[in-house]
Amino acid sequence: MTRNLFEPQGPAEAGNAPPPFGRRIAWFAGLALLSLVIVAATAYLLRALLFIG
């Protein structure tokens, strides 16, 4: 039928090296910071809605 959106990946083969450690850490830090910003913005928005009503 349809392909799964997420398919499991096996370990990297000998010819395919994983991305550099610095790039992986940068992605992790970027996603963590973005998550923090989204949660903070949502909290301030909800707080503002409480004070308006």
HTML snippet that shows the backbone in 3Dmol.js (N, CA, C, O; Angstrom):
<script src="https://3Dmol.org/build/3Dmol-min.js"></script>
<div id="view" style="width:600px;height:400px;position:relative"></div>
<script>
const pdb = `
ATOM      1  N   MET A   1       0.828  -1.183   0.000  1.00  0.00           N
ATOM      2  CA  MET A   1       0.000   0.000   0.000  1.00  0.00           C
ATOM      3  C   MET A   1       0.882   1.260   0.000  1.00  0.00           C
ATOM      4  O   MET A   1       1.477   1.600  -1.023  1.00  0.00           O
ATOM      5  N   THR A   2       0.963   1.933   1.119  1.00  0.00           N
ATOM      6  CA  THR A   2       1.783   3.152   1.171  1.00  0.00           C
ATOM      7  C   THR A   2       3.059   2.868   1.941  1.00  0.00           C
ATOM      8  O   THR A   2       3.104   2.007   2.819  1.00  0.00           O
ATOM      9  N   ARG A   3       4.081   3.608   1.592  1.00  0.00           N
ATOM     10  CA  ARG A   3       5.343   3.484   2.314  1.00  0.00           C
ATOM     11  C   ARG A   3       5.235   4.188   3.647  1.00  0.00           C
ATOM     12  O   ARG A   3       4.562   5.212   3.771  1.00  0.00           O
ATOM     13  N   ASN A   4       5.894   3.638   4.634  1.00  0.00           N
ATOM     14  CA  ASN A   4       5.926   4.295   5.932  1.00  0.00           C
ATOM     15  C   ASN A   4       6.711   5.595   5.834  1.00  0.00           C
ATOM     16  O   ASN A   4       7.688   5.689   5.091  1.00  0.00           O
ATOM     17  N   LEU A   5       6.277   6.586   6.587  1.00  0.00           N
ATOM     18  CA  LEU A   5       6.981   7.862   6.589  1.00  0.00           C
ATOM     19  C   LEU A   5       8.352   7.714   7.227  1.00  0.00           C
ATOM     20  O   LEU A   5       9.335   8.284   6.755  1.00  0.00           O
ATOM     21  N   PHE A   6       8.406   6.943   8.305  1.00  0.00           N
ATOM     22  CA  PHE A   6       9.670   6.723   9.004  1.00  0.00           C
ATOM     23  C   PHE A   6      10.064   5.272   8.841  1.00  0.00           C
ATOM     24  O   PHE A   6       9.344   4.366   9.260  1.00  0.00           O
ATOM     25  N   GLU A   7      11.203   5.065   8.233  1.00  0.00           N
ATOM     26  CA  GLU A   7      11.702   3.714   8.060  1.00  0.00           C
ATOM     27  C   GLU A   7      12.980   3.566   8.868  1.00  0.00           C
ATOM     28  O   GLU A   7      13.800   4.483   8.895  1.00  0.00           O
ATOM     29  N   PRO A   8      13.166   2.424   9.529  1.00  0.00           N
ATOM     30  CA  PRO A   8      14.378   2.244  10.329  1.00  0.00           C
ATOM     31  C   PRO A   8      15.616   2.219   9.439  1.00  0.00           C
ATOM     32  O   PRO A   8      15.566   1.759   8.298  1.00  0.00           O
ATOM     33  N   GLN A   9      16.714   2.713   9.971  1.00  0.00           N
ATOM     34  CA  GLN A   9      17.976   2.709   9.255  1.00  0.00           C
ATOM     35  C   GLN A   9      18.955   1.836  10.002  1.00  0.00           C
ATOM     36  O   GLN A   9      19.031   1.876  11.230  1.00  0.00           O
ATOM     37  N   GLY A  10      19.689   1.065   9.271  1.00  0.00           N
ATOM     38  CA  GLY A  10      20.711   0.224   9.875  1.00  0.00           C
ATOM     39  C   GLY A  10      21.967   1.034  10.151  1.00  0.00           C
ATOM     40  O   GLY A  10      22.010   2.233   9.876  1.00  0.00           O
ATOM     41  N   PRO A  11      22.979   0.390  10.688  1.00  0.00           N
ATOM     42  CA  PRO A  11      24.233   1.094  10.955  1.00  0.00           C
ATOM     43  C   PRO A  11      24.903   1.528   9.657  1.00  0.00           C
ATOM     44  O   PRO A  11      24.672   0.948   8.597  1.00  0.00           O
ATOM     45  N   ALA A  12      25.729   2.548   9.762  1.00  0.00           N
ATOM     46  CA  ALA A  12      26.425   3.055   8.577  1.00  0.00           C
ATOM     47  C   ALA A  12      27.350   1.986   8.009  1.00  0.00           C
ATOM     48  O   ALA A  12      28.020   1.264   8.748  1.00  0.00           O
ATOM     49  N   GLU A  13      27.372   1.901   6.703  1.00  0.00           N
ATOM     50  CA  GLU A  13      28.255   0.940   6.051  1.00  0.00           C
ATOM     51  C   GLU A  13      29.674   1.492   6.047  1.00  0.00           C
ATOM     52  O   GLU A  13      29.908   2.645   6.408  1.00  0.00           O
ATOM     53  N   ALA A  14      30.610   0.656   5.635  1.00  0.00           N
ATOM     54  CA  ALA A  14      32.019   1.045   5.672  1.00  0.00           C
ATOM     55  C   ALA A  14      32.279   2.270   4.793  1.00  0.00           C
ATOM     56  O   ALA A  14      33.113   3.103   5.146  1.00  0.00           O
ATOM     57  N   GLY A  15      31.593   2.399   3.665  1.00  0.00           N
ATOM     58  CA  GLY A  15      31.836   3.525   2.763  1.00  0.00           C
ATOM     59  C   GLY A  15      31.111   4.798   3.165  1.00  0.00           C
ATOM     60  O   GLY A  15      31.483   5.881   2.714  1.00  0.00           O
ATOM     61  N   ASN A  16      30.079   4.694   4.007  1.00  0.00           N
ATOM     62  CA  ASN A  16      29.292   5.861   4.414  1.00  0.00           C
ATOM     63  C   ASN A  16      29.653   6.249   5.842  1.00  0.00           C
ATOM     64  O   ASN A  16      29.266   5.577   6.798  1.00  0.00           O
ATOM     65  N   ALA A  17      30.388   7.326   5.970  1.00  0.00           N
ATOM     66  CA  ALA A  17      30.767   7.796   7.303  1.00  0.00           C
ATOM     67  C   ALA A  17      29.645   8.660   7.868  1.00  0.00           C
ATOM     68  O   ALA A  17      28.984   9.371   7.112  1.00  0.00           O
ATOM     69  N   PRO A  18      29.414   8.616   9.189  1.00  0.00           N
ATOM     70  CA  PRO A  18      28.403   9.497   9.786  1.00  0.00           C
ATOM     71  C   PRO A  18      28.854  10.951   9.695  1.00  0.00           C
ATOM     72  O   PRO A  18      30.042  11.216   9.513  1.00  0.00           O
ATOM     73  N   PRO A  19      27.928  11.890   9.818  1.00  0.00           N
ATOM     74  CA  PRO A  19      28.314  13.304   9.751  1.00  0.00           C
ATOM     75  C   PRO A  19      29.302  13.647  10.869  1.00  0.00           C
ATOM     76  O   PRO A  19      29.352  12.956  11.886  1.00  0.00           O
ATOM     77  N   PRO A  20      30.080  14.703  10.684  1.00  0.00           N
ATOM     78  CA  PRO A  20      31.046  15.094  11.716  1.00  0.00           C
ATOM     79  C   PRO A  20      30.346  15.410  13.043  1.00  0.00           C
ATOM     80  O   PRO A  20      29.190  15.830  13.073  1.00  0.00           O
ATOM     81  N   PHE A  21      31.076  15.197  14.127  1.00  0.00           N
ATOM     82  CA  PHE A  21      30.527  15.400  15.467  1.00  0.00           C
ATOM     83  C   PHE A  21      30.060  16.836  15.664  1.00  0.00           C
ATOM     84  O   PHE A  21      29.013  17.066  16.269  1.00  0.00           O
ATOM     85  N   GLY A  22      30.813  17.792  15.167  1.00  0.00           N
ATOM     86  CA  GLY A  22      30.445  19.200  15.317  1.00  0.00           C
ATOM     87  C   GLY A  22      29.116  19.519  14.656  1.00  0.00           C
ATOM     88  O   GLY A  22      28.321  20.287  15.199  1.00  0.00           O
ATOM     89  N   ARG A  23      28.870  18.949  13.508  1.00  0.00           N
ATOM     90  CA  ARG A  23      27.608  19.186  12.808  1.00  0.00           C
ATOM     91  C   ARG A  23      26.437  18.568  13.565  1.00  0.00           C
ATOM     92  O   ARG A  23      25.359  19.156  13.645  1.00  0.00           O
ATOM     93  N   ARG A  24      26.658  17.376  14.118  1.00  0.00           N
ATOM     94  CA  ARG A  24      25.585  16.735  14.890  1.00  0.00           C
ATOM     95  C   ARG A  24      25.264  17.533  16.153  1.00  0.00           C
ATOM     96  O   ARG A  24      24.097  17.686  16.513  1.00  0.00           O
ATOM     97  N   ILE A  25      26.296  18.039  16.823  1.00  0.00           N
ATOM     98  CA  ILE A  25      26.077  18.851  18.022  1.00  0.00           C
ATOM     99  C   ILE A  25      25.388  20.160  17.662  1.00  0.00           C
ATOM    100  O   ILE A  25      24.531  20.633  18.409  1.00  0.00           O
ATOM    101  N   ALA A  26      25.754  20.750  16.523  1.00  0.00           N
ATOM    102  CA  ALA A  26      25.114  22.000  16.089  1.00  0.00           C
ATOM    103  C   ALA A  26      23.630  21.774  15.822  1.00  0.00           C
ATOM    104  O   ALA A  26      22.805  22.609  16.194  1.00  0.00           O
ATOM    105  N   TRP A  27      23.280  20.667  15.186  1.00  0.00           N
ATOM    106  CA  TRP A  27      21.868  20.356  14.951  1.00  0.00           C
ATOM    107  C   TRP A  27      21.133  20.178  16.271  1.00  0.00           C
ATOM    108  O   TRP A  27      20.028  20.691  16.447  1.00  0.00           O
ATOM    109  N   PHE A  28      21.746  19.450  17.198  1.00  0.00           N
ATOM    110  CA  PHE A  28      21.121  19.223  18.498  1.00  0.00           C
ATOM    111  C   PHE A  28      20.907  20.550  19.236  1.00  0.00           C
ATOM    112  O   PHE A  28      19.827  20.800  19.771  1.00  0.00           O
ATOM    113  N   ALA A  29      21.931  21.389  19.262  1.00  0.00           N
ATOM    114  CA  ALA A  29      21.827  22.678  19.951  1.00  0.00           C
ATOM    115  C   ALA A  29      20.786  23.569  19.276  1.00  0.00           C
ATOM    116  O   ALA A  29      20.018  24.250  19.955  1.00  0.00           O
ATOM    117  N   GLY A  30      20.758  23.567  17.947  1.00  0.00           N
ATOM    118  CA  GLY A  30      19.775  24.370  17.228  1.00  0.00           C
ATOM    119  C   GLY A  30      18.347  23.928  17.505  1.00  0.00           C
ATOM    120  O   GLY A  30      17.466  24.760  17.720  1.00  0.00           O
ATOM    121  N   LEU A  31      18.118  22.632  17.502  1.00  0.00           N
ATOM    122  CA  LEU A  31      16.776  22.120  17.796  1.00  0.00           C
ATOM    123  C   LEU A  31      16.376  22.396  19.246  1.00  0.00           C
ATOM    124  O   LEU A  31      15.219  22.713  19.522  1.00  0.00           O
ATOM    125  N   ALA A  32      17.330  22.276  20.170  1.00  0.00           N
ATOM    126  CA  ALA A  32      17.032  22.551  21.573  1.00  0.00           C
ATOM    127  C   ALA A  32      16.694  24.027  21.764  1.00  0.00           C
ATOM    128  O   ALA A  32      15.753  24.357  22.485  1.00  0.00           O
ATOM    129  N   LEU A  33      17.449  24.910  21.129  1.00  0.00           N
ATOM    130  CA  LEU A  33      17.186  26.347  21.241  1.00  0.00           C
ATOM    131  C   LEU A  33      15.848  26.713  20.609  1.00  0.00           C
ATOM    132  O   LEU A  33      15.092  27.503  21.173  1.00  0.00           O
ATOM    133  N   LEU A  34      15.555  26.150  19.457  1.00  0.00           N
ATOM    134  CA  LEU A  34      14.280  26.407  18.796  1.00  0.00           C
ATOM    135  C   LEU A  34      13.110  25.921  19.660  1.00  0.00           C
ATOM    136  O   LEU A  34      12.086  26.598  19.754  1.00  0.00           O
ATOM    137  N   SER A  35      13.258  24.772  20.276  1.00  0.00           N
ATOM    138  CA  SER A  35      12.218  24.259  21.165  1.00  0.00           C
ATOM    139  C   SER A  35      12.011  25.190  22.347  1.00  0.00           C
ATOM    140  O   SER A  35      10.875  25.455  22.740  1.00  0.00           O
ATOM    141  N   LEU A  36      13.091  25.684  22.909  1.00  0.00           N
ATOM    142  CA  LEU A  36      13.002  26.616  24.031  1.00  0.00           C
ATOM    143  C   LEU A  36      12.266  27.883  23.634  1.00  0.00           C
ATOM    144  O   LEU A  36      11.423  28.370  24.388  1.00  0.00           O
ATOM    145  N   VAL A  37      12.571  28.423  22.466  1.00  0.00           N
ATOM    146  CA  VAL A  37      11.915  29.640  21.988  1.00  0.00           C
ATOM    147  C   VAL A  37      10.420  29.404  21.766  1.00  0.00           C
ATOM    148  O   VAL A  37       9.600  30.248  22.126  1.00  0.00           O
ATOM    149  N   ILE A  38      10.069  28.271  21.181  1.00  0.00           N
ATOM    150  CA  ILE A  38       8.654  27.977  20.922  1.00  0.00           C
ATOM    151  C   ILE A  38       7.877  27.814  22.226  1.00  0.00           C
ATOM    152  O   ILE A  38       6.761  28.321  22.347  1.00  0.00           O
ATOM    153  N   VAL A  39       8.453  27.114  23.201  1.00  0.00           N
ATOM    154  CA  VAL A  39       7.773  26.932  24.482  1.00  0.00           C
ATOM    155  C   VAL A  39       7.624  28.270  25.200  1.00  0.00           C
ATOM    156  O   VAL A  39       6.566  28.550  25.764  1.00  0.00           O
ATOM    157  N   ALA A  40       8.661  29.096  25.189  1.00  0.00           N
ATOM    158  CA  ALA A  40       8.590  30.403  25.850  1.00  0.00           C
ATOM    159  C   ALA A  40       7.553  31.301  25.177  1.00  0.00           C
ATOM    160  O   ALA A  40       6.793  31.986  25.861  1.00  0.00           O
ATOM    161  N   ALA A  41       7.518  31.305  23.857  1.00  0.00           N
ATOM    162  CA  ALA A  41       6.540  32.131  23.146  1.00  0.00           C
ATOM    163  C   ALA A  41       5.121  31.667  23.444  1.00  0.00           C
ATOM    164  O   ALA A  41       4.223  32.491  23.619  1.00  0.00           O
ATOM    165  N   THR A  42       4.913  30.361  23.502  1.00  0.00           N
ATOM    166  CA  THR A  42       3.593  29.837  23.824  1.00  0.00           C
ATOM    167  C   THR A  42       3.189  30.213  25.246  1.00  0.00           C
ATOM    168  O   THR A  42       2.036  30.570  25.489  1.00  0.00           O
ATOM    169  N   ALA A  43       4.122  30.137  26.178  1.00  0.00           N
ATOM    170  CA  ALA A  43       3.825  30.487  27.570  1.00  0.00           C
ATOM    171  C   ALA A  43       3.452  31.966  27.687  1.00  0.00           C
ATOM    172  O   ALA A  43       2.482  32.308  28.362  1.00  0.00           O
ATOM    173  N   TYR A  44       4.217  32.845  27.034  1.00  0.00           N
ATOM    174  CA  TYR A  44       3.902  34.275  27.102  1.00  0.00           C
ATOM    175  C   TYR A  44       2.575  34.588  26.412  1.00  0.00           C
ATOM    176  O   TYR A  44       1.830  35.455  26.868  1.00  0.00           O
ATOM    177  N   LEU A  45       2.278  33.895  25.326  1.00  0.00           N
ATOM    178  CA  LEU A  45       1.005  34.102  24.639  1.00  0.00           C
ATOM    179  C   LEU A  45      -0.160  33.686  25.537  1.00  0.00           C
ATOM    180  O   LEU A  45      -1.149  34.411  25.645  1.00  0.00           O
ATOM    181  N   LEU A  46      -0.048  32.532  26.176  1.00  0.00           N
ATOM    182  CA  LEU A  46      -1.109  32.089  27.076  1.00  0.00           C
ATOM    183  C   LEU A  46      -1.252  33.019  28.273  1.00  0.00           C
ATOM    184  O   LEU A  46      -2.365  33.290  28.724  1.00  0.00           O
ATOM    185  N   ARG A  47      -0.135  33.506  28.784  1.00  0.00           N
ATOM    186  CA  ARG A  47      -0.185  34.440  29.902  1.00  0.00           C
ATOM    187  C   ARG A  47      -0.857  35.741  29.488  1.00  0.00           C
ATOM    188  O   ARG A  47      -1.650  36.306  30.240  1.00  0.00           O
ATOM    189  N   ALA A  48      -0.535  36.211  28.290  1.00  0.00           N
ATOM    190  CA  ALA A  48      -1.147  37.446  27.790  1.00  0.00           C
ATOM    191  C   ALA A  48      -2.657  37.256  27.595  1.00  0.00           C
ATOM    192  O   ALA A  48      -3.437  38.165  27.876  1.00  0.00           O
ATOM    193  N   LEU A  49      -3.060  36.100  27.125  1.00  0.00           N
ATOM    194  CA  LEU A  49      -4.499  35.848  26.939  1.00  0.00           C
ATOM    195  C   LEU A  49      -5.239  35.817  28.274  1.00  0.00           C
ATOM    196  O   LEU A  49      -6.397  36.229  28.352  1.00  0.00           O
ATOM    197  N   LEU A  50      -4.580  35.333  29.317  1.00  0.00           N
ATOM    198  CA  LEU A  50      -5.213  35.311  30.628  1.00  0.00           C
ATOM    199  C   LEU A  50      -5.427  36.731  31.170  1.00  0.00           C
ATOM    200  O   LEU A  50      -6.447  37.011  31.800  1.00  0.00           O
ATOM    201  N   PHE A  51      -4.465  37.620  30.922  1.00  0.00           N
ATOM    202  CA  PHE A  51      -4.582  38.991  31.433  1.00  0.00           C
ATOM    203  C   PHE A  51      -5.542  39.828  30.609  1.00  0.00           C
ATOM    204  O   PHE A  51      -6.088  40.809  31.113  1.00  0.00           O
ATOM    205  N   ILE A  52      -5.764  39.458  29.333  1.00  0.00           N
ATOM    206  CA  ILE A  52      -6.708  40.199  28.501  1.00  0.00           C
ATOM    207  C   ILE A  52      -8.134  39.879  28.950  1.00  0.00           C
ATOM    208  O   ILE A  52      -8.968  40.779  29.039  1.00  0.00           O
ATOM    209  N   GLY A  53      -8.419  38.614  29.232  1.00  0.00           N
ATOM    210  CA  GLY A  53      -9.763  38.168  29.543  1.00  0.00           C
ATOM    211  C   GLY A  53     -10.186  38.460  30.899  1.00  0.00           C
ATOM    212  O   GLY A  53     -11.309  38.129  31.279  1.00  0.00           O
TER     213      GLY A  53
END
`;
const viewer = $3Dmol.createViewer("view");
viewer.addModel(pdb, "pdb");
viewer.setStyle({}, {cartoon: {color: "spectrum"}});
viewer.zoomTo();
viewer.render();
</script>
